[in-house]
Amino acid sequence: MLNRKTPGRAIGSAASIMALAWAATATGAQAQDAVGDSAPLPAESAATAPADTAIADTDIIVTGSRTITDGANAPTPVTVVSSEQLTVAAPGNLAEAVGQLPAFRGSTRASSAGSAGTTLGASANLLSLRALSPFRTLILLDGRRVVPTQMTGAVDANMIPQGLLKRVDVVTGGASAAYGSDAVAGAVNFVLDTRYTGLKLNLQGGLSSRGDAGNMKASVTGGTSFADGRGHVLFSADYFNQDGIDLDYRGRKWAEAGWGVIGSSLTSPELIVAPNVRDATSSAGGVILGCQPAGTPCPLARMQFLPGGSLAPYNQGVNVSSSTMSGGDGSIRRANLIAGYRLKSFFGRLSYDVADGHTVFVEGNYNHLRSHYFGFNSGQFLGAPATIFADNAYLAPSIRATMTANGIQSFTMNRSNFDFGDMDFTNNTRTRRVVAGIDGDLGGSWKYSLYGSYGRSTFDLLTSNNPHIENLYNAIDAVVDPSSGRIVCRSTLLGLPIGQGCVPINTFGDGAPSADGLNYVLRTTFLNYDIDQVVVAGTVRGSLFSLPAGDVNVAVGLEYRRETAEQSSGPDNDVIRTGTGIRGYPAAQRNQPGAYFSSPAAGYEGDFSVREGFIEIAAPILRDTPFFQALDVNGAVRYADYSSVGGVVTWKAGAIWAPVEDIRFRVTRSRDIRAPSIQERFQPSSPVIGQPVNDPLNGGARVTVTQVNQGNLALSEEKADSLTLGVVLRPRFLPGLSASVDYFNIKVKDVIAAQTREAVLAACGTSCPEVIRNPDGSLNSIITKQSNLAELRTKGEDYELGYTTDTSGIGLNGRLNLRLLATHTRSLSLIQNGVVLERVGDLNVVTSQSIPGVAKWTGQFSVEYRSERFKLFVQERYIGPGNLDKVQRYVATQDTSIPARFYTDVTLGYTPPTLGGRMEFYFTVNNLFDKDPPIAPNGATIQPRASNGMLYDFIGRAYTGGVKFTF
């Protein structure tokens, strides 16, 4: 478990470090470096980046291409962000800052992972371009693939070495022709400074204004040359700890109010947004729902058990539906706002020039992400009411007398089980990766690159306090052994096999269960998976011949990749629950997979391999002619032979036209693909409990069901057609100003998705194998199988504006950088079974949908001033207004609007005139004005959430301070 007292220590440690550093400023040499040499590059399109910036390098291949070395000639938009800009925006975790860029929507962020109610991969940073899902965004490290960290094929950006990060290139267009599968929405290339020389240290600590969500970071990075410069060695080590926000929300009134989306009544399918959402059929001590046999007078109905086992009336709230209500005595389900996590990262690299123009290298990295998350036990006895018989040994005599007097043989009850303790989820994700290769010159303009890599990621999930379902219902049926007078399980008294080892449990009143009873019911379960990736790739590039306008460049390459994965979760998760021998075992729990309330997915394994070859050509057509300052074309074709889907072809065609030096037009058209993941193909039946749906055979009543997900070996690849059209302006009359506008249109066909619960019910009618009902006709579970059954479409525009200038003309010896990034999403739609679901503007979480909603407008604006001694950075983040989702039906009086949010971040930096300017103090305030997230709840009854953690800040105002040393 992560240490919850870390915030104080983090701040104390940072304060001590900074005090020592301040003391060191009393002596030391004067700063020698000019400010202009260290100014960071503002984030902007590679095509608009100033040519004289530190990032420019004539031998760097632009991300998204294998031939283009000048970003101005790249037809595909590429946004470049320096590591320094990422650091000032989000000093704790650079992957967080990348996810703040407007083009990223639908990403899972480490600082809000708990908000999605997820336990599998909590605290992961899963980057998603265009809200098309993380597994449709390709993550690269120095242009090379990295091993996935999730069975979906997604890569956790936390696993990228941050200490050596030089820049991040974001390709906002299809890139499958350059890199292969998965780059449907684009690619994110994390570029390391592989020639770094020196030593740098960074120490920091932080805390929210409410005294929680503390963080602590320490990193060391070094590099040096040897053998007269022929060799170079690098190392980097990073440690980051972020405390979560647990069940104490500390004055966050928006969270404490308990907002949720609930049914408006028992009979209406319409929903309402309400505060103080509670379970309508349970309480901490238990609520009696009805009596048996049917028709028997039931004076016990709607009574609740108090501590000690006595009864009192159960007060109903308002807007009472079958499972939820607002107010009343029902239990409140709460969980982490944010999962705490700890990240360790180590990276090393060795390169050596074995001959002039030929360099061999080997590098390796290890990362470990540990996260911790709290859940809770079910408010419905693990999904179904318990049946209590009149001979239950723990019933108060007065209650038993009432049952006898009214001919009541048994009653059903629900209970929150809070006294079972919160379920405790601990995730551990580890990645190991080794790369070895050689780069060199073949003579003239020709160069080659050959490398091989092996990566392995492992994931472990430990869940403690996880109720064993059959054991619980077995223990509830407690009776008195007439021969000994002891309380025993009824199954034990009858000598049934399931009675061996059974320990009876008292569930009448909060705090009633004994320690022995809980030990019998509660277990610790595990889930583990391993993913292995092997890549061998080679590329040759150079100039084929020359045209009057310049050289025609070509790149050809071959690549082989194999991925294998195996998941295991223990023998109990492969069982089918029958409840044999347990009196009163609920019908809803019979013939269900998995032994536990939170049953890890059953074990499985799978693999695939792919052999690929590609060719790319870039040709200059015209130069320096009237209306054609430049005209370039670029094209690429890749053929891939998958063991899973067979042969596929991807391609890209693009052009750049500059009528004059100040303006460039660019266009790219591409066909991209995504092969099905191992999980999508091989996943066995995996139940997810407590999913809300409206039952059409029950008057549209809002109920909860178990959704059973299944894989499909017959899946084919997804196919995407992408178009980008853009214009780039760099007016000569205003040096330092650059602007670009790019239109994007992406259509993904044969999208792999599971049928939504609603779609399965609509197609099923009164009976079908995919919908399982209880004997009384109520919904039990819905089977949703992966299929190529949908289409995704999105279109809009990206806007970039940058301006950088020297401020000496206004009496300030420094540099000013302005930057504006914005994305306007015109449409984001899912087309399934002929139904078009538009998600632009839907800003609350809808768990049943394959894609998240997005705001129509998102943006960032930043101002940075940097001088020899001082640094000031101010960033404004904008999430436009929207509405509650269009999937669910709300009452006519419900205000479904969701207001816009602005978040302000400020960073101050100071470099003392000692130690040669090699030390910098910095202080950052994120969410300066402590803006709460808007009320945008989901409709989940198992884990209701007041807002959308994928979009909004749950921490509030937060402070971070630290010191950097550079030698």
PyMOL commands that set and color helices and strands:
alter all, ss='L'
color gray80, all
select helices_A, chain A and resi 6-24+35-37+71-73+83-89+94-99+110-116+134-136+157-159+176-179+253-256+397-405+418-420+469-476+490-493+497-499+515-521+571-574+587-589+678-682+696-698+757-764+808-810+915-917
alter helices_A, ss='H'
color red, helices_A
select strands_A, chain A and resi 44-45+78-82+137-141+144-145+165-171+186-192+198-208+215-226+231-242+260-263+271-274+277-279+287-292+303-305+311-313+324-326+340-355+358-374+386-389+410-414+424-443+446-467+478-480+487-489+522-547+550-568+576-577+592-593+604-625+628-642+646-660+663-674+686-695+701-710+718-729+737-754+771-773+779-806+814-832+835-838+857-867+870-879+882-883+897-898+901-910+919-926+958-966
alter strands_A, ss='S'
color yellow, strands_A
deselect
rebuild
show_as cartoon
